[in-house]
């Protein structure tokens, strides 16, 4: 596995992507990257705690991930809403977008939709190969000015941060009045109260109790909604299946996943 990763890092990324297009070429189109692929790949960890607590965004799913851009049902759900079911970007092209932990397919579509206003951020920019100019940013202390963001996409990051309230405070600070934030996290549907571990907890403890060794918490649905509202955000819970079941099935979305569309 290490040798395979080393080979992958040595090859130019466009070459790797072209090889994937050739290997997986087929008649099924990925709605995010628009590549035609033979099939989607299985995805997820399959840990017992994720299945037992019914963790949306964590359980193993068959035929879930595009083999070219690696977008899962999670990113397809976001792009479905942002593109109004694939009919065109929901926001004006002059919008200022901040995208945290930028997923490959989604970051490409967002940067194409608003090339002058898109910026990608991560705590460790060096780990990205698919997109250039990722800027370093810590959600606990963002480098942006107050009210400087119109659309903020932060997908499965808040479960990693030491202090959720502080991170949400920074998110709302940089959002302009009327701005939108998409703030997805793993939600444990069978959990009545969030589980939170100390940053000093071991990787084994986090894997056993949360289902991933770099997570610090598992959110329950009611608790997460209250957390968002306590940060001063209004929350729309968007269900693609309730909105357009045919589109949701065509895009192979997860019926259990709700999109948290937050406005300031």
Secondary structure, DSSP 8 states (H G I E B T S, - for coil): -HHHHHHHHHS-HHHHHHHHHHHTEEEEE-TTT--EES--EEE----HHHHHTTEETTS-EEEEE-TTT---HHHHHHHHHHTTTTTS-SS-TT--EEEES--HHHHHHHHHHTTTTEEEEETTGGG--SSS--EE-BTTB--S-TT-EEEEEEES-TTTSS-HHHHHHHHHHHEEEEEEEEEE--EETT-SS-EE--TTS-HHHHHHHHSSTT--EEB-HHHHHHHHHHTT-EEEEE-HHHH-HHHHHHTT--TT--EEEEE-
